[in-house]
Amino acid sequence: MFVSSRTPNDLIDELAAGLVAAGVPAHRGEIAAPGVWHLEVDGTDVLVQPYRHPGSRPEVAGGGPVALVEVADRVPDWRRAELRAARSGWLDRRGHLRLWAPRCKVELDFAPTTSGGRRRQGDVRLEVALWALTHPANRLSVRPVARAIGRSAAQVSAVVGGWVDEGLVDRERRPDLDALFWALVDAWPTGGWVRASDDDLARAQADEVTVDVGDAVAERHGAQIGLGAAGPDHRYVTDPAAWGRLARVVEGRDDTIPENGPRHWCRPAPTRWLPMLGDDAHPVVVAARLAAGERRGREIVEAWGVLDRLAGWALP
């Protein structure tokens, strides 16, 4: 995870902190089994097994009923419905948690705490993940990655070192590409889109600094979007000044009024460094945009088999 806890101990502490932030007395007790903790919640002892998302749902350990809690930066509504159906819980770091145990059932909001420098380096983490996924045969050697993405070696080293602690990268600095891809999806920005026409982009002098990350790009690289399923395309604006001009052009517009020509969904690029494959945004970027957006997008990406295609999409 890009702004996640670093060890299993941190996960249980994070859950306790969320409960306290919501006004529920809680503190961590002793470890009951590997990955399973006693958690005292308002005087009730609960066995809890928190686990990082992305990752597989763990086998329930311990000697009695154990509450599973999925911990992620973002737990969308469709995933919450799945976890409810499985009688499991979650901690959404944006400020919501659910703990579902035999004698303790809570679902509530809490005030999220800031993550300090780790969160401020979020775009660096996205860039390092993109580099790893577009160079699937390579180790995450700090200096070559830093040069490629235009970041300092210290920034890249901090990111890679954190991932080693979290298990996303091994001691030889080879990433777990499956886990890293879904961590990228989980952290990928999904909001801030505006609708803009070609004329809007030209008026804002943004038409030359946009990258198409729409469904048509995904289809060109093998995704099965579905007949008639593709809507207006999606574009990232890579220049902050151009994005500012575009936002002023479309500000206050009444979208119920028809306008000649298609409108595109536009937002600032999530990162300074975006990999390209030929004239297209790299398919990993498009896949992250798709899978982070909604359940249908995630299903398309899972069927696309992105991880099996990485070698063929590798950059030099």
HUPE-V514633 format. One record per residue. N is the residue number from 1. RES is the residue in one letter. PHI is phi as a letter, one per 40 degrees, with the letter a starting at -180 (none if undefined). D_LAST is the distance of its C-alpha to the last C-alpha in whole Angstrom. Layout:
# HUPE-V514633
n: (N N)
res: (RES RES)
phi: (PHI PHI)
d_last: (D_LAST D_LAST)
This chain:
# HUPE-V514633
n: (1 2 3 4 5 6 7 8 9 10 11 12 13 14 15 16 17 18 19 20 21 22 23 24 25 26 27 28 29 30 31 32 33 34 35 36 37 38 39 40 41 42 43 44 45 46 47 48 49 50 51 52 53 54 55 56 57 58 59 60 61 62 63 64 65 66 67 68 69 70 71 72 73 74 75 76 77 78 79 80 81 82 83 84 85 86 87 88 89 90 91 92 93 94 95 96 97 98 99 100 101 102 103 104 105 106 107 108 109 110 111 112 113 114 115 116 117 118 119 120 121 122 123 124 125 126 127 128 129 130 131 132 133 134 135 136 137 138 139 140 141 142 143 144 145 146 147 148 149 150 151 152 153 154 155 156 157 158 159 160 161 162 163 164 165 166 167 168 169 170 171 172 173 174 175 176 177 178 179 180 181 182 183 184 185 186 187 188 189 190 191 192 193 194 195 196 197 198 199 200 201 202 203 204 205 206 207 208 209 210 211 212 213 214 215 216 217 218 219 220 221 222 223 224 225 226 227 228 229 230 231 232 233 234 235 236 237 238 239 240 241 242 243 244 245 246 247 248 249 250 251 252 253 254 255 256 257 258 259 260 261 262 263 264 265 266 267 268 269 270 271 272 273 274 275 276 277 278 279 280 281 282 283 284 285 286 287 288 289 290 291 292 293 294 295 296 297 298 299 300 301 302 303 304 305 306 307 308 309 310 311 312 313 314 315 316)
res: (M F V S S R T P N D L I D E L A A G L V A A G V P A H R G E I A A P G V W H L E V D G T D V L V Q P Y R H P G S R P E V A G G G P V A L V E V A D R V P D W R R A E L R A A R S G W L D R R G H L R L W A P R C K V E L D F A P T T S G G R R R Q G D V R L E V A L W A L T H P A N R L S V R P V A R A I G R S A A Q V S A V V G G W V D E G L V D R E R R P D L D A L F W A L V D A W P T G G W V R A S D D D L A R A Q A D E V T V D V G D A V A E R H G A Q I G L G A A G P D H R Y V T D P A A W G R L A R V V E G R D D T I P E N G P R H W C R P A P T R W L P M L G D D A H P V V V A A R L A A G E R R G R E I V E A W G V L D R L A G W A L P)
phi: (none c b c c c b d d c c c c c c c c c c c c c g b c a a c b c c c a d g b b c b c b f g b c b c b b c a c b c i c c c c c b g b a d b c c b c b a c a b c d c c c c c c c c c f b b a b c c c h a a b b b b d b a b b a a c a c c c c b g c c c c c d c c c c c c c c c c c c b c c b c c c c c c c d c c b g b c c c c c c c c c c c c c c c g c b c c c g c c c c c c c c c c c d c c c c b b g c b c a c d c d c c c c f b c c b b b c b c c c c d c c b h c b c h c g c c b d c b b c c c b d c c c c c c d c c c c g c c c c c c b c g c b b c b a c c c b c b b c b b g c b d d d c c c c c c c c c c a c d c c c c c c c c g d c c c d c c c d c c)
d_last: (26 25 29 31 33 32 34 36 39 38 37 41 42 40 42 45 44 44 47 49 47 49 52 52 53 51 50 48 50 49 47 48 45 42 40 43 46 49 49 52 52 56 58 56 54 51 48 45 42 39 35 32 30 28 29 32 35 37 40 43 44 47 51 52 50 47 46 42 40 37 35 32 32 33 35 35 38 37 36 39 41 40 41 44 45 43 46 43 42 40 39 37 36 37 41 42 43 45 46 48 50 54 56 53 52 50 48 48 46 45 44 41 40 37 34 34 31 29 30 29 26 25 22 20 21 19 16 16 16 14 11 12 12 9 7 11 11 10 14 14 15 17 16 12 12 15 14 11 14 16 19 21 20 24 23 19 22 24 22 21 24 26 24 25 28 28 26 23 21 23 24 21 19 17 18 20 18 21 23 20 19 23 24 21 23 27 26 24 27 29 32 32 32 34 35 34 35 33 36 36 32 33 36 34 31 29 28 25 23 23 20 22 21 24 25 24 21 21 23 21 18 21 23 27 28 32 34 35 33 31 33 32 28 26 25 23 25 22 25 28 30 30 30 33 35 34 35 39 39 39 41 44 43 45 43 46 47 45 43 42 38 35 35 31 31 29 28 26 23 23 20 19 16 15 11 11 10 12 15 16 15 13 15 15 17 19 20 21 23 25 26 27 29 32 33 32 28 28 29 27 24 26 26 23 21 18 18 18 15 13 11 11 10 7 4 0)
